[in-house]
Amino acid sequence: MPNTNLEIMQRTMEDFKKIQEYMLLAKEENSTKTYEKLKDEYLYLKSFLNVAGVDLTNLDKIKE
């Protein structure tokens, strides 16, 4: 039987990684509106991972 909590955590970690990559691109391209929208999603995912007990010290490239 698959561990659904583990699957949810894996999906969230993957989403967090993607959002960070998109944020870095948006910042590089000076796309403020896109960056701010991505930041909303980033903060949501970051708070979820923090509540789940994930140490983001080495994973968080944005540091906001």
CHARMM-style PDB file with segment names, atoms N, HN, CA, C and O in Angstrom:
ATOM      1  N   MET     1       0.849  -1.189   0.000  1.00  0.00      PROA
ATOM      2  CA  MET     1       0.000   0.000   0.000  1.00  0.00      PROA
ATOM      3  C   MET     1       0.894   1.252   0.000  1.00  0.00      PROA
ATOM      4  O   MET     1       1.773   1.378   0.852  1.00  0.00      PROA
ATOM      5  N   PRO     2       0.675   2.182  -0.952  1.00  0.00      PROA
ATOM      6  CA  PRO     2       1.507   3.375  -1.024  1.00  0.00      PROA
ATOM      7  C   PRO     2       1.265   4.306   0.171  1.00  0.00      PROA
ATOM      8  O   PRO     2       0.159   4.389   0.704  1.00  0.00      PROA
ATOM      9  N   ASN     3       2.314   4.988   0.565  1.00  0.00      PROA
ATOM     10  HN  ASN     3       3.213   4.921   0.132  1.00  0.00      PROA
ATOM     11  CA  ASN     3       2.214   5.953   1.650  1.00  0.00      PROA
ATOM     12  C   ASN     3       1.800   7.293   1.047  1.00  0.00      PROA
ATOM     13  O   ASN     3       2.624   7.990   0.454  1.00  0.00      PROA
ATOM     14  N   THR     4       0.531   7.652   1.197  1.00  0.00      PROA
ATOM     15  HN  THR     4      -0.138   7.086   1.679  1.00  0.00      PROA
ATOM     16  CA  THR     4       0.024   8.873   0.572  1.00  0.00      PROA
ATOM     17  C   THR     4       0.672  10.116   1.161  1.00  0.00      PROA
ATOM     18  O   THR     4       0.856  11.104   0.450  1.00  0.00      PROA
ATOM     19  N   ASN     5       1.025  10.092   2.450  1.00  0.00      PROA
ATOM     20  HN  ASN     5       0.875   9.290   3.027  1.00  0.00      PROA
ATOM     21  CA  ASN     5       1.698  11.244   3.042  1.00  0.00      PROA
ATOM     22  C   ASN     5       3.060  11.462   2.391  1.00  0.00      PROA
ATOM     23  O   ASN     5       3.456  12.598   2.130  1.00  0.00      PROA
ATOM     24  N   LEU     6       3.761  10.386   2.135  1.00  0.00      PROA
ATOM     25  HN  LEU     6       3.439   9.464   2.346  1.00  0.00      PROA
ATOM     26  CA  LEU     6       5.064  10.483   1.482  1.00  0.00      PROA
ATOM     27  C   LEU     6       4.909  11.004   0.053  1.00  0.00      PROA
ATOM     28  O   LEU     6       5.720  11.810  -0.403  1.00  0.00      PROA
ATOM     29  N   GLU     7       3.887  10.556  -0.643  1.00  0.00      PROA
ATOM     30  HN  GLU     7       3.228   9.902  -0.272  1.00  0.00      PROA
ATOM     31  CA  GLU     7       3.631  11.021  -2.010  1.00  0.00      PROA
ATOM     32  C   GLU     7       3.294  12.515  -2.026  1.00  0.00      PROA
ATOM     33  O   GLU     7       3.752  13.250  -2.901  1.00  0.00      PROA
ATOM     34  N   ILE     8       2.506  12.949  -1.069  1.00  0.00      PROA
ATOM     35  HN  ILE     8       2.134  12.352  -0.358  1.00  0.00      PROA
ATOM     36  CA  ILE     8       2.158  14.369  -0.970  1.00  0.00      PROA
ATOM     37  C   ILE     8       3.401  15.191  -0.692  1.00  0.00      PROA
ATOM     38  O   ILE     8       3.596  16.250  -1.289  1.00  0.00      PROA
ATOM     39  N   MET     9       4.244  14.710   0.211  1.00  0.00      PROA
ATOM     40  HN  MET     9       4.086  13.849   0.696  1.00  0.00      PROA
ATOM     41  CA  MET     9       5.475  15.412   0.551  1.00  0.00      PROA
ATOM     42  C   MET     9       6.406  15.486  -0.664  1.00  0.00      PROA
ATOM     43  O   MET     9       7.000  16.530  -0.930  1.00  0.00      PROA
ATOM     44  N   GLN    10       6.529  14.388  -1.390  1.00  0.00      PROA
ATOM     45  HN  GLN    10       6.046  13.539  -1.174  1.00  0.00      PROA
ATOM     46  CA  GLN    10       7.384  14.365  -2.573  1.00  0.00      PROA
ATOM     47  C   GLN    10       6.884  15.372  -3.606  1.00  0.00      PROA
ATOM     48  O   GLN    10       7.676  16.127  -4.171  1.00  0.00      PROA
ATOM     49  N   ARG    11       5.595  15.388  -3.851  1.00  0.00      PROA
ATOM     50  HN  ARG    11       4.951  14.775  -3.393  1.00  0.00      PROA
ATOM     51  CA  ARG    11       5.012  16.318  -4.830  1.00  0.00      PROA
ATOM     52  C   ARG    11       5.229  17.770  -4.399  1.00  0.00      PROA
ATOM     53  O   ARG    11       5.533  18.632  -5.224  1.00  0.00      PROA
ATOM     54  N   THR    12       5.072  18.028  -3.116  1.00  0.00      PROA
ATOM     55  HN  THR    12       4.825  17.328  -2.446  1.00  0.00      PROA
ATOM     56  CA  THR    12       5.265  19.384  -2.609  1.00  0.00      PROA
ATOM     57  C   THR    12       6.716  19.816  -2.729  1.00  0.00      PROA
ATOM     58  O   THR    12       6.994  20.960  -3.090  1.00  0.00      PROA
ATOM     59  N   MET    13       7.637  18.921  -2.433  1.00  0.00      PROA
ATOM     60  HN  MET    13       7.411  17.992  -2.140  1.00  0.00      PROA
ATOM     61  CA  MET    13       9.061  19.231  -2.569  1.00  0.00      PROA
ATOM     62  C   MET    13       9.408  19.527  -4.038  1.00  0.00      PROA
ATOM     63  O   MET    13      10.171  20.449  -4.325  1.00  0.00      PROA
ATOM     64  N   GLU    14       8.852  18.751  -4.945  1.00  0.00      PROA
ATOM     65  HN  GLU    14       8.233  18.002  -4.711  1.00  0.00      PROA
ATOM     66  CA  GLU    14       9.095  18.977  -6.376  1.00  0.00      PROA
ATOM     67  C   GLU    14       8.522  20.320  -6.811  1.00  0.00      PROA
ATOM     68  O   GLU    14       9.162  21.054  -7.564  1.00  0.00      PROA
ATOM     69  N   ASP    15       7.319  20.644  -6.341  1.00  0.00      PROA
ATOM     70  HN  ASP    15       6.799  20.047  -5.729  1.00  0.00      PROA
ATOM     71  CA  ASP    15       6.706  21.931  -6.664  1.00  0.00      PROA
ATOM     72  C   ASP    15       7.529  23.091  -6.100  1.00  0.00      PROA
ATOM     73  O   ASP    15       7.708  24.111  -6.764  1.00  0.00      PROA
ATOM     74  N   PHE    16       8.025  22.930  -4.877  1.00  0.00      PROA
ATOM     75  HN  PHE    16       7.879  22.101  -4.337  1.00  0.00      PROA
ATOM     76  CA  PHE    16       8.842  23.958  -4.245  1.00  0.00      PROA
ATOM     77  C   PHE    16      10.102  24.217  -5.071  1.00  0.00      PROA
ATOM     78  O   PHE    16      10.490  25.367  -5.276  1.00  0.00      PROA
ATOM     79  N   LYS    17      10.725  23.162  -5.533  1.00  0.00      PROA
ATOM     80  HN  LYS    17      10.409  22.228  -5.366  1.00  0.00      PROA
ATOM     81  CA  LYS    17      11.938  23.286  -6.359  1.00  0.00      PROA
ATOM     82  C   LYS    17      11.625  24.022  -7.664  1.00  0.00      PROA
ATOM     83  O   LYS    17      12.369  24.916  -8.068  1.00  0.00      PROA
ATOM     84  N   LYS    18      10.528  23.647  -8.320  1.00  0.00      PROA
ATOM     85  HN  LYS    18       9.923  22.921  -7.992  1.00  0.00      PROA
ATOM     86  CA  LYS    18      10.153  24.287  -9.585  1.00  0.00      PROA
ATOM     87  C   LYS    18       9.846  25.771  -9.391  1.00  0.00      PROA
ATOM     88  O   LYS    18      10.290  26.611 -10.173  1.00  0.00      PROA
ATOM     89  N   ILE    19       9.091  26.083  -8.353  1.00  0.00      PROA
ATOM     90  HN  ILE    19       8.730  25.400  -7.717  1.00  0.00      PROA
ATOM     91  CA  ILE    19       8.722  27.478  -8.092  1.00  0.00      PROA
ATOM     92  C   ILE    19       9.968  28.325  -7.875  1.00  0.00      PROA
ATOM     93  O   ILE    19      10.054  29.449  -8.369  1.00  0.00      PROA
ATOM     94  N   GLN    20      10.925  27.791  -7.143  1.00  0.00      PROA
ATOM     95  HN  GLN    20      10.856  26.878  -6.741  1.00  0.00      PROA
ATOM     96  CA  GLN    20      12.161  28.537  -6.916  1.00  0.00      PROA
ATOM     97  C   GLN    20      12.893  28.805  -8.236  1.00  0.00      PROA
ATOM     98  O   GLN    20      13.396  29.905  -8.463  1.00  0.00      PROA
ATOM     99  N   GLU    21      12.944  27.796  -9.093  1.00  0.00      PROA
ATOM    100  HN  GLU    21      12.535  26.902  -8.909  1.00  0.00      PROA
ATOM    101  CA  GLU    21      13.602  27.974 -10.393  1.00  0.00      PROA
ATOM    102  C   GLU    21      12.893  29.056 -11.212  1.00  0.00      PROA
ATOM    103  O   GLU    21      13.547  29.899 -11.827  1.00  0.00      PROA
ATOM    104  N   TYR    22      11.560  29.030 -11.220  1.00  0.00      PROA
ATOM    105  HN  TYR    22      11.030  28.346 -10.721  1.00  0.00      PROA
ATOM    106  CA  TYR    22      10.797  30.031 -11.964  1.00  0.00      PROA
ATOM    107  C   TYR    22      10.975  31.425 -11.362  1.00  0.00      PROA
ATOM    108  O   TYR    22      11.044  32.414 -12.091  1.00  0.00      PROA
ATOM    109  N   MET    23      11.048  31.499 -10.039  1.00  0.00      PROA
ATOM    110  HN  MET    23      10.992  30.695  -9.447  1.00  0.00      PROA
ATOM    111  CA  MET    23      11.250  32.792  -9.383  1.00  0.00      PROA
ATOM    112  C   MET    23      12.601  33.384  -9.763  1.00  0.00      PROA
ATOM    113  O   MET    23      12.705  34.579 -10.039  1.00  0.00      PROA
ATOM    114  N   LEU    24      13.623  32.554  -9.778  1.00  0.00      PROA
ATOM    115  HN  LEU    24      13.538  31.583  -9.553  1.00  0.00      PROA
ATOM    116  CA  LEU    24      14.955  33.037 -10.145  1.00  0.00      PROA
ATOM    117  C   LEU    24      14.979  33.529 -11.589  1.00  0.00      PROA
ATOM    118  O   LEU    24      15.619  34.535 -11.893  1.00  0.00      PROA
ATOM    119  N   LEU    25      14.282  32.823 -12.478  1.00  0.00      PROA
ATOM    120  HN  LEU    25      13.762  32.005 -12.230  1.00  0.00      PROA
ATOM    121  CA  LEU    25      14.188  33.271 -13.867  1.00  0.00      PROA
ATOM    122  C   LEU    25      13.424  34.587 -13.987  1.00  0.00      PROA
ATOM    123  O   LEU    25      13.848  35.495 -14.703  1.00  0.00      PROA
ATOM    124  N   ALA    26      12.300  34.686 -13.286  1.00  0.00      PROA
ATOM    125  HN  ALA    26      11.956  33.949 -12.704  1.00  0.00      PROA
ATOM    126  CA  ALA    26      11.489  35.906 -13.339  1.00  0.00      PROA
ATOM    127  C   ALA    26      12.279  37.097 -12.796  1.00  0.00      PROA
ATOM    128  O   ALA    26      12.188  38.204 -13.328  1.00  0.00      PROA
ATOM    129  N   LYS    27      13.047  36.867 -11.743  1.00  0.00      PROA
ATOM    130  HN  LYS    27      13.121  35.968 -11.310  1.00  0.00      PROA
ATOM    131  CA  LYS    27      13.860  37.948 -11.178  1.00  0.00      PROA
ATOM    132  C   LYS    27      14.940  38.373 -12.172  1.00  0.00      PROA
ATOM    133  O   LYS    27      15.193  39.564 -12.354  1.00  0.00      PROA
ATOM    134  N   GLU    28      15.563  37.406 -12.802  1.00  0.00      PROA
ATOM    135  HN  GLU    28      15.358  36.438 -12.654  1.00  0.00      PROA
ATOM    136  CA  GLU    28      16.612  37.674 -13.795  1.00  0.00      PROA
ATOM    137  C   GLU    28      16.048  38.455 -14.980  1.00  0.00      PROA
ATOM    138  O   GLU    28      16.716  39.337 -15.519  1.00  0.00      PROA
ATOM    139  N   GLU    29      14.825  38.131 -15.383  1.00  0.00      PROA
ATOM    140  HN  GLU    29      14.283  37.414 -14.945  1.00  0.00      PROA
ATOM    141  CA  GLU    29      14.186  38.798 -16.511  1.00  0.00      PROA
ATOM    142  C   GLU    29      13.498  40.100 -16.100  1.00  0.00      PROA
ATOM    143  O   GLU    29      12.912  40.796 -16.929  1.00  0.00      PROA
ATOM    144  N   ASN    30      13.578  40.413 -14.821  1.00  0.00      PROA
ATOM    145  HN  ASN    30      14.054  39.847 -14.147  1.00  0.00      PROA
ATOM    146  CA  ASN    30      12.975  41.622 -14.266  1.00  0.00      PROA
ATOM    147  C   ASN    30      11.455  41.651 -14.469  1.00  0.00      PROA
ATOM    148  O   ASN    30      10.875  42.696 -14.764  1.00  0.00      PROA
ATOM    149  N   SER    31      10.839  40.506 -14.308  1.00  0.00      PROA
ATOM    150  HN  SER    31      11.311  39.658 -14.068  1.00  0.00      PROA
ATOM    151  CA  SER    31       9.396  40.360 -14.471  1.00  0.00      PROA
ATOM    152  C   SER    31       8.724  40.408 -13.100  1.00  0.00      PROA
ATOM    153  O   SER    31       8.456  39.373 -12.490  1.00  0.00      PROA
ATOM    154  N   THR    32       8.459  41.611 -12.633  1.00  0.00      PROA
ATOM    155  HN  THR    32       8.676  42.451 -13.129  1.00  0.00      PROA
ATOM    156  CA  THR    32       7.983  41.828 -11.273  1.00  0.00      PROA
ATOM    157  C   THR    32       6.635  41.168 -11.010  1.00  0.00      PROA
ATOM    158  O   THR    32       6.460  40.530  -9.972  1.00  0.00      PROA
ATOM    159  N   LYS    33       5.688  41.306 -11.917  1.00  0.00      PROA
ATOM    160  HN  LYS    33       5.831  41.824 -12.760  1.00  0.00      PROA
ATOM    161  CA  LYS    33       4.358  40.717 -11.703  1.00  0.00      PROA
ATOM    162  C   LYS    33       4.445  39.198 -11.607  1.00  0.00      PROA
ATOM    163  O   LYS    33       3.824  38.586 -10.738  1.00  0.00      PROA
ATOM    164  N   THR    34       5.205  38.607 -12.490  1.00  0.00      PROA
ATOM    165  HN  THR    34       5.709  39.104 -13.196  1.00  0.00      PROA
ATOM    166  CA  THR    34       5.371  37.148 -12.470  1.00  0.00      PROA
ATOM    167  C   THR    34       6.059  36.718 -11.186  1.00  0.00      PROA
ATOM    168  O   THR    34       5.653  35.740 -10.556  1.00  0.00      PROA
ATOM    169  N   TYR    35       7.092  37.440 -10.798  1.00  0.00      PROA
ATOM    170  HN  TYR    35       7.421  38.234 -11.310  1.00  0.00      PROA
ATOM    171  CA  TYR    35       7.827  37.108  -9.576  1.00  0.00      PROA
ATOM    172  C   TYR    35       6.904  37.158  -8.364  1.00  0.00      PROA
ATOM    173  O   TYR    35       6.930  36.255  -7.528  1.00  0.00      PROA
ATOM    174  N   GLU    36       6.101  38.191  -8.264  1.00  0.00      PROA
ATOM    175  HN  GLU    36       6.080  38.924  -8.944  1.00  0.00      PROA
ATOM    176  CA  GLU    36       5.200  38.330  -7.111  1.00  0.00      PROA
ATOM    177  C   GLU    36       4.155  37.213  -7.063  1.00  0.00      PROA
ATOM    178  O   GLU    36       3.824  36.721  -5.984  1.00  0.00      PROA
ATOM    179  N   LYS    37       3.646  36.820  -8.203  1.00  0.00      PROA
ATOM    180  HN  LYS    37       3.915  37.220  -9.080  1.00  0.00      PROA
ATOM    181  CA  LYS    37       2.679  35.719  -8.250  1.00  0.00      PROA
ATOM    182  C   LYS    37       3.347  34.412  -7.819  1.00  0.00      PROA
ATOM    183  O   LYS    37       2.783  33.641  -7.043  1.00  0.00      PROA
ATOM    184  N   LEU    38       4.542  34.178  -8.327  1.00  0.00      PROA
ATOM    185  HN  LEU    38       5.001  34.805  -8.958  1.00  0.00      PROA
ATOM    186  CA  LEU    38       5.287  32.983  -7.939  1.00  0.00      PROA
ATOM    187  C   LEU    38       5.635  33.021  -6.455  1.00  0.00      PROA
ATOM    188  O   LEU    38       5.647  31.982  -5.794  1.00  0.00      PROA
ATOM    189  N   LYS    39       5.915  34.198  -5.931  1.00  0.00      PROA
ATOM    190  HN  LYS    39       5.906  35.042  -6.467  1.00  0.00      PROA
ATOM    191  CA  LYS    39       6.262  34.336  -4.518  1.00  0.00      PROA
ATOM    192  C   LYS    39       5.100  33.900  -3.624  1.00  0.00      PROA
ATOM    193  O   LYS    39       5.316  33.293  -2.575  1.00  0.00      PROA
ATOM    194  N   ASP    40       3.874  34.208  -4.035  1.00  0.00      PROA
ATOM    195  HN  ASP    40       3.698  34.702  -4.886  1.00  0.00      PROA
ATOM    196  CA  ASP    40       2.702  33.756  -3.276  1.00  0.00      PROA
ATOM    197  C   ASP    40       2.698  32.229  -3.164  1.00  0.00      PROA
ATOM    198  O   ASP    40       2.490  31.679  -2.082  1.00  0.00      PROA
ATOM    199  N   GLU    41       2.927  31.564  -4.277  1.00  0.00      PROA
ATOM    200  HN  GLU    41       3.096  32.011  -5.155  1.00  0.00      PROA
ATOM    201  CA  GLU    41       2.949  30.095  -4.285  1.00  0.00      PROA
ATOM    202  C   GLU    41       4.137  29.573  -3.478  1.00  0.00      PROA
ATOM    203  O   GLU    41       4.015  28.594  -2.742  1.00  0.00      PROA
ATOM    204  N   TYR    42       5.269  30.225  -3.621  1.00  0.00      PROA
ATOM    205  HN  TYR    42       5.368  31.020  -4.220  1.00  0.00      PROA
ATOM    206  CA  TYR    42       6.476  29.862  -2.884  1.00  0.00      PROA
ATOM    207  C   TYR    42       6.232  29.920  -1.369  1.00  0.00      PROA
ATOM    208  O   TYR    42       6.589  28.991  -0.644  1.00  0.00      PROA
ATOM    209  N   LEU    43       5.627  31.007  -0.901  1.00  0.00      PROA
ATOM    210  HN  LEU    43       5.337  31.761  -1.490  1.00  0.00      PROA
ATOM    211  CA  LEU    43       5.365  31.150   0.533  1.00  0.00      PROA
ATOM    212  C   LEU    43       4.376  30.102   1.029  1.00  0.00      PROA
ATOM    213  O   LEU    43       4.520  29.584   2.137  1.00  0.00      PROA
ATOM    214  N   TYR    44       3.381  29.791   0.219  1.00  0.00      PROA
ATOM    215  HN  TYR    44       3.264  30.212  -0.681  1.00  0.00      PROA
ATOM    216  CA  TYR    44       2.421  28.755   0.577  1.00  0.00      PROA
ATOM    217  C   TYR    44       3.116  27.406   0.727  1.00  0.00      PROA
ATOM    218  O   TYR    44       2.931  26.715   1.728  1.00  0.00      PROA
ATOM    219  N   LEU    45       3.917  27.035  -0.270  1.00  0.00      PROA
ATOM    220  HN  LEU    45       4.068  27.596  -1.084  1.00  0.00      PROA
ATOM    221  CA  LEU    45       4.626  25.754  -0.224  1.00  0.00      PROA
ATOM    222  C   LEU    45       5.636  25.723   0.913  1.00  0.00      PROA
ATOM    223  O   LEU    45       5.782  24.704   1.588  1.00  0.00      PROA
ATOM    224  N   LYS    46       6.327  26.826   1.128  1.00  0.00      PROA
ATOM    225  HN  LYS    46       6.209  27.654   0.579  1.00  0.00      PROA
ATOM    226  CA  LYS    46       7.317  26.900   2.201  1.00  0.00      PROA
ATOM    227  C   LYS    46       6.652  26.720   3.564  1.00  0.00      PROA
ATOM    228  O   LYS    46       7.180  26.017   4.424  1.00  0.00      PROA
ATOM    229  N   SER    47       5.507  27.347   3.760  1.00  0.00      PROA
ATOM    230  HN  SER    47       5.077  27.918   3.061  1.00  0.00      PROA
ATOM    231  CA  SER    47       4.814  27.198   5.048  1.00  0.00      PROA
ATOM    232  C   SER    47       4.320  25.768   5.240  1.00  0.00      PROA
ATOM    233  O   SER    47       4.380  25.236   6.348  1.00  0.00      PROA
ATOM    234  N   PHE    48       3.837  25.148   4.178  1.00  0.00      PROA
ATOM    235  HN  PHE    48       3.789  25.580   3.278  1.00  0.00      PROA
ATOM    236  CA  PHE    48       3.392  23.754   4.253  1.00  0.00      PROA
ATOM    237  C   PHE    48       4.555  22.846   4.645  1.00  0.00      PROA
ATOM    238  O   PHE    48       4.418  21.993   5.522  1.00  0.00      PROA
ATOM    239  N   LEU    49       5.684  23.033   3.998  1.00  0.00      PROA
ATOM    240  HN  LEU    49       5.795  23.725   3.285  1.00  0.00      PROA
ATOM    241  CA  LEU    49       6.857  22.196   4.288  1.00  0.00      PROA
ATOM    242  C   LEU    49       7.391  22.446   5.696  1.00  0.00      PROA
ATOM    243  O   LEU    49       7.847  21.515   6.360  1.00  0.00      PROA
ATOM    244  N   ASN    50       7.337  23.687   6.151  1.00  0.00      PROA
ATOM    245  HN  ASN    50       6.967  24.443   5.611  1.00  0.00      PROA
ATOM    246  CA  ASN    50       7.758  23.986   7.519  1.00  0.00      PROA
ATOM    247  C   ASN    50       6.866  23.288   8.535  1.00  0.00      PROA
ATOM    248  O   ASN    50       7.364  22.712   9.503  1.00  0.00      PROA
ATOM    249  N   VAL    51       5.570  23.333   8.329  1.00  0.00      PROA
ATOM    250  HN  VAL    51       5.166  23.801   7.543  1.00  0.00      PROA
ATOM    251  CA  VAL    51       4.626  22.663   9.232  1.00  0.00      PROA
ATOM    252  C   VAL    51       4.854  21.157   9.220  1.00  0.00      PROA
ATOM    253  O   VAL    51       4.685  20.486  10.238  1.00  0.00      PROA
ATOM    254  N   ALA    52       5.239  20.633   8.059  1.00  0.00      PROA
ATOM    255  HN  ALA    52       5.376  21.178   7.232  1.00  0.00      PROA
ATOM    256  CA  ALA    52       5.493  19.196   7.936  1.00  0.00      PROA
ATOM    257  C   ALA    52       6.846  18.798   8.538  1.00  0.00      PROA
ATOM    258  O   ALA    52       7.181  17.615   8.601  1.00  0.00      PROA
ATOM    259  N   GLY    53       7.612  19.789   8.973  1.00  0.00      PROA
ATOM    260  HN  GLY    53       7.340  20.750   8.921  1.00  0.00      PROA
ATOM    261  CA  GLY    53       8.871  19.495   9.634  1.00  0.00      PROA
ATOM    262  C   GLY    53      10.071  19.370   8.715  1.00  0.00      PROA
ATOM    263  O   GLY    53      11.108  18.844   9.120  1.00  0.00      PROA
ATOM    264  N   VAL    54       9.946  19.848   7.477  1.00  0.00      PROA
ATOM    265  HN  VAL    54       9.104  20.275   7.148  1.00  0.00      PROA
ATOM    266  CA  VAL    54      11.055  19.766   6.523  1.00  0.00      PROA
ATOM    267  C   VAL    54      12.034  20.909   6.799  1.00  0.00      PROA
ATOM    268  O   VAL    54      11.629  22.069   6.874  1.00  0.00      PROA
ATOM    269  N   ASP    55      13.303  20.588   6.949  1.00  0.00      PROA
ATOM    270  HN  ASP    55      13.632  19.646   6.889  1.00  0.00      PROA
ATOM    271  CA  ASP    55      14.346  21.586   7.140  1.00  0.00      PROA
ATOM    272  C   ASP    55      14.724  22.151   5.767  1.00  0.00      PROA
ATOM    273  O   ASP    55      15.328  21.462   4.945  1.00  0.00      PROA
ATOM    274  N   LEU    56      14.365  23.389   5.541  1.00  0.00      PROA
ATOM    275  HN  LEU    56      13.874  23.948   6.209  1.00  0.00      PROA
ATOM    276  CA  LEU    56      14.591  24.015   4.237  1.00  0.00      PROA
ATOM    277  C   LEU    56      15.907  24.781   4.157  1.00  0.00      PROA
ATOM    278  O   LEU    56      16.169  25.451   3.159  1.00  0.00      PROA
ATOM    279  N   THR    57      16.729  24.691   5.186  1.00  0.00      PROA
ATOM    280  HN  THR    57      16.516  24.146   5.997  1.00  0.00      PROA
ATOM    281  CA  THR    57      17.967  25.453   5.242  1.00  0.00      PROA
ATOM    282  C   THR    57      18.799  25.311   3.980  1.00  0.00      PROA
ATOM    283  O   THR    57      19.245  26.314   3.423  1.00  0.00      PROA
ATOM    284  N   ASN    58      19.013  24.102   3.523  1.00  0.00      PROA
ATOM    285  HN  ASN    58      18.651  23.288   3.976  1.00  0.00      PROA
ATOM    286  CA  ASN    58      19.841  23.875   2.340  1.00  0.00      PROA
ATOM    287  C   ASN    58      19.043  23.811   1.046  1.00  0.00      PROA
ATOM    288  O   ASN    58      19.626  23.837  -0.038  1.00  0.00      PROA
ATOM    289  N   LEU    59      17.729  23.728   1.139  1.00  0.00      PROA
ATOM    290  HN  LEU    59      17.255  23.707   2.020  1.00  0.00      PROA
ATOM    291  CA  LEU    59      16.893  23.596  -0.052  1.00  0.00      PROA
ATOM    292  C   LEU    59      16.375  24.930  -0.568  1.00  0.00      PROA
ATOM    293  O   LEU    59      16.050  25.061  -1.748  1.00  0.00      PROA
ATOM    294  N   ASP    60      16.297  25.913   0.312  1.00  0.00      PROA
ATOM    295  HN  ASP    60      16.561  25.807   1.270  1.00  0.00      PROA
ATOM    296  CA  ASP    60      15.697  27.189  -0.042  1.00  0.00      PROA
ATOM    297  C   ASP    60      16.729  28.097  -0.714  1.00  0.00      PROA
ATOM    298  O   ASP    60      17.642  28.609  -0.067  1.00  0.00      PROA
ATOM    299  N   LYS    61      16.564  28.284  -2.019  1.00  0.00      PROA
ATOM    300  HN  LYS    61      15.822  27.868  -2.545  1.00  0.00      PROA
ATOM    301  CA  LYS    61      17.485  29.128  -2.789  1.00  0.00      PROA
ATOM    302  C   LYS    61      17.093  30.601  -2.730  1.00  0.00      PROA
ATOM    303  O   LYS    61      17.923  31.476  -2.977  1.00  0.00      PROA
ATOM    304  N   ILE    62      15.845  30.874  -2.408  1.00  0.00      PROA
ATOM    305  HN  ILE    62      15.170  30.163  -2.208  1.00  0.00      PROA
ATOM    306  CA  ILE    62      15.328  32.241  -2.445  1.00  0.00      PROA
ATOM    307  C   ILE    62      15.610  32.976  -1.134  1.00  0.00      PROA
ATOM    308  O   ILE    62      15.962  34.155  -1.156  1.00  0.00      PROA
ATOM    309  N   LYS    63      15.463  32.308  -0.012  1.00  0.00      PROA
ATOM    310  HN  LYS    63      15.177  31.350   0.005  1.00  0.00      PROA
ATOM    311  CA  LYS    63      15.745  32.866   1.326  1.00  0.00      PROA
ATOM    312  C   LYS    63      14.869  34.056   1.668  1.00  0.00      PROA
ATOM    313  O   LYS    63      15.351  35.032   2.242  1.00  0.00      PROA
ATOM    314  N   GLU    64      13.585  33.991   1.323  1.00  0.00      PROA
ATOM    315  HN  GLU    64      13.193  33.198   0.857  1.00  0.00      PROA
ATOM    316  CA  GLU    64      12.654  35.074   1.694  1.00  0.00      PROA
ATOM    317  C   GLU    64      11.710  34.577   2.758  1.00  0.00      PROA
ATOM    318  OT1 GLU    64      10.845  35.325   3.214  1.00  0.00      PROA
TER     319      GLU     64
END
